[in-house]
């Protein structure tokens, strides 16, 4: 089975677009620097922050790359390099990026593959590219019959949370010059679209009826699991797959922006509180940016300022779903990543709407 991972031209700006004046504030710049210092101080020589979840280790590296720190270069270059080296060194012979229990296979794999794609796009490092190529083959080979992925690395279908992990990994690789089989993308798009659920009524009433009322992407496509995380995850999936004009995006973004508007500033500053748990924040921030337009202008400042106010004096944050020291790394990395989105250093944030269906 060939995954058709041929390298093609990458259409990305030579330099990332400059952030608009309102997107980055002195307070957000200071929060990013404090967050990065927190992460760097706690990393350790092994590069893994004491964790064996490769997805979380990779997310730690992502925070630095989002703020413009590339592997091996500059103040935090060694920090990024150690984290990426740890991920690559612990890949299984198949290319699977998971050291934890099998039930975490595709969570860790999707997160880590996405970050490797971003690192390769920023550096063209052959070592990263080789690991990325094998990791992509795992994703292609483990896609289920109807287009999604299971928790374990096997060709079996699962929920939307697994789809979004792999969607980001596939798009990340495409932006970095890899081609993905057309069939893989088409099946995934159809599966994600099937996970949209109307708030009132039943799904089989026809698309024209579905368009009339409110609705959103849900965990399994039914009436339960209608969380802001899943609304944002479905949006991110379709954006990554190039379906920018899908009507389901606007419907789900109503849920996302409504939740941002309802999120309150922490009563006290410096508690480590985030406006959402780290998992939800990760997708809400990306969905808001990727859809862009007036929604980004209206709601990102609210999200940004709530993140900043919650930062602890030591530079970290801690709000589930992961607890303890790993949770501090995960929460802080996600918070820094969302605050750094306007820098647009990551290839996936440079607004290059490439033809992700150009693969074989």
C-alpha positions as CSV (number, residue, x, y, z in Angstrom):
1,X,0.0,0.0,0.0
2,X,1.6,3.3,-1.1
3,X,0.7,6.4,0.7
4,X,1.9,8.6,-2.2
5,X,3.9,11.0,-0.1
6,X,5.7,12.8,-2.9
7,X,7.1,16.2,-2.3
8,X,5.6,19.0,-4.4
9,X,5.9,22.8,-4.4
10,X,4.9,24.6,-1.2
11,X,3.0,27.9,-1.7
12,X,3.8,29.8,1.4
13,X,4.9,33.4,1.9
14,X,8.7,33.9,2.3
15,X,7.9,35.8,5.5
16,X,4.8,35.5,7.6
17,X,2.3,38.4,7.3
18,X,2.8,40.9,10.0
19,X,0.3,40.9,12.9
20,X,-2.2,43.7,12.8
21,X,-1.7,46.3,15.6
22,X,-4.8,45.2,17.6
23,X,-3.9,41.5,17.6
24,X,-0.8,41.7,19.7
25,X,-0.6,43.8,22.8
26,X,2.3,44.5,25.2
27,X,0.5,42.4,27.7
28,X,0.2,39.4,25.3
29,X,3.9,39.7,24.3
30,X,4.8,39.7,28.0
31,X,2.6,36.7,28.7
32,X,4.1,34.7,25.8
33,X,7.6,35.4,27.0
34,X,6.7,34.4,30.6
35,X,5.0,31.2,29.3
36,X,8.0,30.2,27.2
37,X,10.4,30.8,30.1
38,X,8.1,28.6,32.3
39,X,8.2,25.8,29.8
40,X,12.0,26.0,29.1
41,X,12.8,26.0,32.8
42,X,10.9,22.8,33.4
43,X,11.9,20.8,30.3
44,X,14.9,18.9,31.4
45,X,17.8,17.3,29.4
46,X,15.7,14.5,27.9
47,X,13.4,17.1,26.3
48,X,10.1,15.4,27.3
49,X,9.1,17.4,30.4
50,X,9.0,14.1,32.2
51,X,6.1,12.8,30.1
52,X,5.7,9.8,27.7
53,X,2.7,11.2,25.8
54,X,4.4,12.2,22.6
55,X,1.5,14.4,21.6
56,X,1.9,16.6,24.7
57,X,5.7,16.7,24.3
58,X,5.2,17.9,20.7
59,X,2.6,20.5,21.9
60,X,5.3,21.9,24.1
61,X,7.6,22.3,21.1
62,X,4.7,23.9,19.2
63,X,4.4,26.8,21.7
64,X,8.0,27.8,20.9
65,X,7.6,27.5,17.2
66,X,4.4,29.5,17.2
67,X,6.4,32.3,18.8
68,X,9.1,32.1,16.1
69,X,11.7,29.9,17.8
70,X,12.9,27.2,15.3
71,X,14.8,24.1,16.3
72,X,18.5,24.7,17.1
73,X,18.3,28.4,16.5
74,X,18.3,31.3,19.0
75,X,17.5,31.4,22.7
76,X,15.0,28.6,22.7
77,X,16.3,26.7,19.7
78,X,17.8,23.9,21.8
79,X,14.5,23.6,23.8
80,X,12.6,23.0,20.6
81,X,15.2,20.6,19.2
82,X,15.3,18.5,22.4
83,X,11.5,18.1,22.3
84,X,11.4,17.1,18.6
85,X,14.4,14.8,19.0
86,X,12.6,13.0,21.8
87,X,9.4,12.6,19.7
88,X,11.4,11.3,16.7
89,X,13.7,9.0,18.7
90,X,10.6,7.3,20.3
91,X,8.7,6.6,17.2
92,X,7.9,2.9,16.7
93,X,9.3,1.1,13.7
94,X,5.9,1.5,11.9
95,X,6.1,5.3,12.4
96,X,3.5,5.4,15.1
97,X,4.2,8.2,17.6
98,X,2.9,6.8,20.8
99,X,4.8,5.4,23.9
100,X,1.7,5.3,26.1
101,X,-1.2,2.8,26.2
102,X,-2.7,1.7,22.8
103,X,-5.9,3.6,23.6
104,X,-3.9,6.8,23.2
105,X,-2.3,5.8,19.9
106,X,-4.0,8.2,17.5
107,X,-4.4,11.1,19.9
108,X,-0.6,11.2,20.5
109,X,0.1,10.3,16.9
110,X,-2.1,13.0,15.4
111,X,-0.8,15.8,17.7
112,X,2.8,14.8,17.2
113,X,2.5,14.4,13.4
114,X,1.0,17.8,13.1
115,X,3.9,19.4,15.0
116,X,6.4,17.5,12.9
117,X,4.7,18.9,9.8
118,X,5.1,22.4,11.1
119,X,8.7,21.8,12.1
120,X,9.5,20.5,8.6
121,X,7.8,23.4,7.0
122,X,9.9,25.8,9.0
123,X,13.3,24.0,8.6
124,X,13.2,21.3,5.8
125,X,15.2,19.1,8.2
126,X,15.7,15.7,6.6
127,X,15.4,13.9,10.0
128,X,12.1,15.5,10.7
129,X,10.9,14.8,7.1
130,X,11.7,11.1,7.3
131,X,9.8,10.7,10.6
132,X,6.9,12.7,9.2
133,X,6.7,10.6,6.1
134,X,6.4,7.4,8.1
135,X,3.9,9.0,10.5
136,X,1.7,10.1,7.5
137,X,1.6,6.5,6.2
138,X,0.3,5.4,9.6
139,X,-2.6,7.9,9.3
140,X,-3.5,6.8,5.8
141,X,-3.3,3.1,6.7
142,X,-5.4,3.3,9.8
143,X,-8.3,5.3,8.4
144,X,-11.6,3.5,9.0
145,X,-14.0,2.3,6.3
146,X,-16.2,5.4,6.5
147,X,-13.4,7.9,6.9
148,X,-12.5,8.5,10.5
149,X,-10.0,7.0,13.0
150,X,-10.0,4.9,16.1
151,X,-8.2,5.5,19.4
152,X,-5.9,2.6,18.6
153,X,-3.8,2.4,15.5
154,X,-6.0,0.2,13.5
155,X,-8.4,0.7,10.5
156,X,-11.5,1.3,12.4
157,X,-13.8,4.4,12.7
158,X,-14.1,6.6,15.7
159,X,-15.4,10.0,16.8
160,X,-14.8,13.6,15.7
161,X,-12.0,14.2,18.3
162,X,-9.9,11.6,16.4
163,X,-10.8,13.1,13.0
164,X,-9.6,16.6,13.9
165,X,-6.2,15.3,15.2
166,X,-5.5,13.5,11.9
167,X,-7.0,16.3,9.7
168,X,-4.5,18.8,11.2
169,X,-1.7,16.3,10.7
170,X,-2.6,15.8,7.1
171,X,-3.0,19.5,6.3
172,X,0.2,20.3,8.1
173,X,2.1,17.9,5.8
174,X,0.4,19.2,2.7
175,X,1.5,22.7,3.6
176,X,5.0,21.4,4.0
177,X,5.1,19.8,0.6
178,X,3.7,16.3,1.0
179,X,0.9,14.9,-1.1
180,X,-1.9,12.8,0.5
181,X,-4.1,10.3,-1.4
182,X,-7.3,11.9,-2.6
183,X,-9.4,9.0,-1.3
184,X,-8.2,9.6,2.2
185,X,-9.2,13.2,2.2
186,X,-12.6,12.7,0.5
187,X,-13.6,10.0,2.9
188,X,-12.6,12.1,5.9
189,X,-14.5,15.1,4.6
190,X,-17.7,13.1,4.2
191,X,-17.3,11.6,7.7
192,X,-16.8,15.0,9.3
193,X,-19.8,16.5,7.5
194,X,-21.9,13.6,8.8
195,X,-21.1,14.6,12.3
196,X,-23.0,17.8,12.0
197,X,-26.2,17.7,14.0
198,X,-29.2,20.1,14.0
199,X,-30.2,21.6,17.4
200,X,-33.9,20.9,16.6
201,X,-35.2,18.1,14.5
202,X,-33.6,15.0,12.9
203,X,-30.6,14.7,10.6
204,X,-32.5,12.9,7.8
205,X,-34.8,15.8,7.0
206,X,-32.6,16.8,4.0
207,X,-29.8,19.4,3.7
208,X,-32.1,22.3,2.9
209,X,-33.9,21.8,6.2
210,X,-30.6,21.4,8.1
211,X,-29.5,24.8,6.8
212,X,-32.6,26.5,8.2
213,X,-32.0,26.1,11.9
214,X,-29.2,26.1,14.4
215,X,-26.8,23.2,14.7
216,X,-23.2,22.2,15.2
217,X,-20.6,19.5,14.9
218,X,-20.9,17.0,17.7
219,X,-18.7,14.3,19.2
220,X,-20.4,11.4,17.4
221,X,-22.8,13.2,15.1
222,X,-25.8,12.8,17.4
223,X,-27.5,15.1,19.8
224,X,-25.0,14.5,22.6
225,X,-21.5,15.8,22.7
226,X,-22.6,19.2,21.5
227,X,-19.7,21.0,23.1
228,X,-17.8,24.1,22.0
229,X,-14.7,21.9,21.6
230,X,-16.5,19.7,19.0
231,X,-18.1,22.6,17.2
232,X,-14.6,24.1,16.8
233,X,-13.1,20.8,15.9
234,X,-15.5,20.2,13.0
235,X,-14.8,23.7,11.7
236,X,-11.0,23.1,11.9
237,X,-11.4,19.8,10.1
238,X,-13.3,21.3,7.1
239,X,-10.9,24.3,7.0
240,X,-7.9,22.0,7.0
241,X,-9.4,20.0,4.2
242,X,-10.1,23.1,2.1
243,X,-13.9,23.2,2.5
244,X,-13.8,26.9,3.3
245,X,-17.3,27.6,2.1
246,X,-19.2,24.7,3.8
247,X,-22.4,26.0,5.3
248,X,-21.8,23.9,8.5
249,X,-18.9,26.1,9.4
250,X,-20.9,29.3,10.0
251,X,-23.5,27.3,12.0
252,X,-20.9,25.8,14.3
253,X,-19.1,29.1,14.7
254,X,-22.2,30.5,16.2
255,X,-21.7,28.1,19.1
256,X,-18.0,28.9,19.3
257,X,-18.3,32.7,19.4
258,X,-21.3,32.5,21.7
259,X,-19.2,30.5,24.2
260,X,-16.3,33.1,23.9
261,X,-18.8,35.9,24.6
262,X,-20.1,34.2,27.7
263,X,-16.6,33.4,29.1
264,X,-15.9,35.7,32.0
265,X,-12.6,37.2,33.1
266,X,-11.2,35.4,36.2
267,X,-12.3,37.2,39.4
268,X,-8.7,37.2,40.4
269,X,-5.6,37.5,38.3
270,X,-2.8,35.0,38.4
271,X,-4.8,31.9,39.4
272,X,-3.8,29.8,36.4
273,X,-7.3,29.8,35.1
274,X,-8.0,29.7,31.3
275,X,-11.4,30.6,29.8
276,X,-11.8,27.0,28.6
277,X,-10.0,23.8,29.4
278,X,-6.8,23.4,27.3
279,X,-8.2,20.9,24.8
280,X,-11.2,23.2,24.1
281,X,-9.0,26.3,23.9
282,X,-6.7,24.7,21.4
283,X,-9.5,24.2,18.9
284,X,-11.5,27.3,19.6
285,X,-8.4,29.5,19.0
286,X,-7.7,27.9,15.7
287,X,-11.3,27.8,14.4
288,X,-11.6,31.5,15.2
289,X,-8.4,32.4,13.3
290,X,-9.0,30.1,10.4
291,X,-12.5,31.4,9.7
292,X,-11.2,34.9,10.2
293,X,-13.2,38.0,9.2
294,X,-15.3,40.0,11.6
295,X,-15.6,37.0,14.0
296,X,-11.8,37.0,14.5
297,X,-11.8,40.8,15.1
298,X,-14.7,40.7,17.4
299,X,-13.8,37.8,19.6
300,X,-10.1,37.2,19.6
301,X,-9.3,40.2,21.9
302,X,-11.8,38.8,24.4
303,X,-10.2,35.3,24.3
304,X,-6.7,36.8,24.4
305,X,-7.3,39.0,27.4
306,X,-9.0,36.3,29.4
307,X,-6.0,34.0,28.8
308,X,-3.6,36.7,29.9
309,X,-5.4,37.6,33.1
310,X,-5.3,34.0,34.3
311,X,-1.5,33.5,33.9
312,X,0.2,32.7,37.2
313,X,3.1,34.8,38.4
314,X,5.5,31.9,37.5
315,X,4.3,32.1,33.9
316,X,2.2,29.0,33.8
317,X,-1.5,28.0,33.5
318,X,-3.3,24.8,34.6
319,X,-6.8,24.0,33.5
320,X,-7.7,20.3,32.6
321,X,-8.2,17.8,31.2
322,X,-4.6,16.8,32.1
323,X,-3.6,17.5,35.7
324,X,-0.3,17.8,37.6
325,X,3.0,18.8,36.0
326,X,2.0,17.3,32.6
327,X,-1.2,19.4,32.8
328,X,0.9,22.6,33.5
329,X,3.0,21.9,30.4
330,X,-0.1,21.2,28.2
331,X,-2.1,24.2,29.5
332,X,0.8,26.6,29.2
333,X,1.8,25.4,25.8
334,X,-1.8,25.8,24.5
335,X,-2.2,29.2,26.1
336,X,1.1,30.4,24.5
337,X,0.1,28.9,21.2
338,X,-3.2,30.8,21.1
339,X,-1.6,34.0,22.2
340,X,1.1,33.6,19.5
341,X,-1.3,32.8,16.6
342,X,-1.2,36.4,15.3
343,X,2.5,36.2,14.7
344,X,1.7,33.7,12.0
345,X,5.1,32.0,12.1
346,X,3.7,28.5,11.7
347,X,3.2,27.4,8.0
348,X,-0.4,26.4,8.8
349,X,-1.2,30.0,10.0
350,X,0.2,31.7,6.9
351,X,-3.2,31.6,5.1
352,X,-2.0,29.5,2.2
353,X,-5.2,27.8,1.0
354,X,-3.4,25.0,-0.9
355,X,-5.1,22.3,-2.9
356,X,-5.3,19.5,-0.4
357,X,-7.2,17.3,-2.8
358,X,-4.3,17.4,-5.3
359,X,-2.9,14.1,-4.1
360,X,-3.3,10.8,-6.0
